[in-house]
Amino acid sequence: MSLTDEAWAAQNVELQHEFGNIVDARTLEILDRRRRTAVTKRRGWLVRRMLLTADLVGLVSALLLAEWLAPVNSADAYSPLLEIVAFLVTLPAWVVITKLYGLYDHDDERANHSTADDFGGVFHMVTVCVGLVAVVAYLSDFAHPSTQKLLIFWAFAIAFVCVGRAGARTLARRNAAYIQNTVIVGAGDVGQLVAKKLVIHPEYGMNLVGFVDAQPKERREDLENLAVLGDLERLPAIVRLLDVERVIVAFSRDSHEKTLESLRSLNDLDVQIDIVPRFFEFVGPGVEVHTVESVPLIGLPPLRLSRSSRLVKRTTDLALTIPALIFLAPLFALLALIIKVDSQGPVFFRQIRVGAAGRPFRIFKFRSMYEDADERKHEVAHLNRHLAPGGDPRMFKIMDDPRVTRVGKLLRRFCLDELPQLFNVVVGEMSLVGPRPLILDEDQHVQRWARHRLNLKPGVTGPWQVLGRSEIPFEEMIRLDYLYATRWSLIGDLRLIALTIPALFRRANAA
């Protein structure tokens, strides 16, 4: 909302009267920045327009490149110019079709929506539109694009639109309008779990203002600075005064009727409402919602993959890994040389990990530690970050491990030490995407239902690597792997592969 200085002062007085000093400084700073920069629109408005601009630029750029690369038919000298004019005239139709595919509507609704999620829709949209262009051009006899030109345009349109969308989202995240003030209804275990995830993922663009709960549970140590703003009856006032754009319902002790009434009171306040489902630990990304006489039901697919799905996954692994190994061969040689020069010992580090169906295998990695690292493990055991209060001794992670070599620090910072696992993928011991490959000491703590994570081969990348790595505790990591293994999809694999690179850069920037 955009306010004059007088209106802002009046609202600030009301805000202080309602909430005293419990609202943190960052929330007040965001509200003040929106006032000073005259931010009147919200995330959806901002991102939709930036995506639209990126799409138009990408499509026009792809057309111009196709006109330049494709051979010109000398018998039809005016054809290229006519084709460009005809294409520019059709641009509004491209925008409408893109809108029908829902490619402008998800950023405002979904916390973690990214360009990787758009790829399937962009691919399908461009393919269909190029087909329509070819048919219309043939029937109208107005332009004569060659098959080669259409294929060049098709390939570059997909690439340019996706790259443009990624850039548009990056720019949008720097704008004050992208930030969504967020409150969580329910300050119990689930509400605090959601709060922790929002805190460690600032890329979601959510400023967590606090909790709404009449009977909050004692807050965990890493969330003590988050305030309880009041009970459900104050929710409309909280939304209005703090310019809240998103309300997450994560269970509270209030009755179903009272919670429902409070949520309905937000209908006129333009608020996105997210509801954490019961048994959320069992609900993965492959669920579908169907209804029985208007009552929504969440349908969970069978736990085991079909033989055809396994074949598709293995084929995708080989199709992507073999070219990657050929392309990365010079880098492998360079890394092997500098590892050998930097310190004594072998180039590769091999360690026994637990694979699919519990079968052990030896994982390949570039050596990033000194040769005597295993013998010195007892010397640094007290530095394990998971030994601290609230930590998990089942995991062994040391910040600034003194056993890591100079080159090893660089390798680990960008996860280059993981690249030799591509050899494990080729021989069939691992997959490009899958559960985290655990060492034997960690695997013994995985019991009962969680053993289903071994239905699939462990992966070079996966949910744990993309979503937070060491920030994710052991139990949460096992649950993520379980959901991945029991709710697998090819689109999900491609999405995780696409998200791995930005996740690596986020990790490098944080190092």
URNOR-V39300 format. One line per field, one symbol per residue. burial: b if it has 24 or more other C-alpha atoms within 12 Angstrom, else e. A space follows every 10 residues. Layout:
burial = ???
This chain:
burial = beeeeeebee bbeebeeebe eebbeebbeb bbebbeeebe bbbbebbbbb bbbbbbbbbb bbbbbbbeee eeeeeeeebb eebbebbeee beebbebbee eebbbbbbbe bbbbbbbbbe bbbebbbebb eebbeebeee eebbbbeebb bbbbbbbbbb bbbbbbbbbb ebbebbbbbb bbbbbbbbeb bbbbbbbbbb bebbbbbbbb bbbbebeebe eebeebbbbb bbbbbbbbbb bbbbbbbbbb bbbbeeeebe ebbeebeebe bbbebeeeee ebbbbeeeee eeeeeeeeee eebeeeeeee eebbebbbee beeebeeeee ebeebbebbb eeeeeebbbe eebbbbebee bbbbbbbbbb beeeeeeeee beebbeeeee eeebbbbeee bebbbebbbe bbbbbbbbbb bbbbbbebbb bbbbbbbbbe eebeebeeeb bbbbbbbbbb bbbbbbbbbb bbbbbbbbbb bbbbbbbbbb bbbbbbbbbb ebbbebbeee e
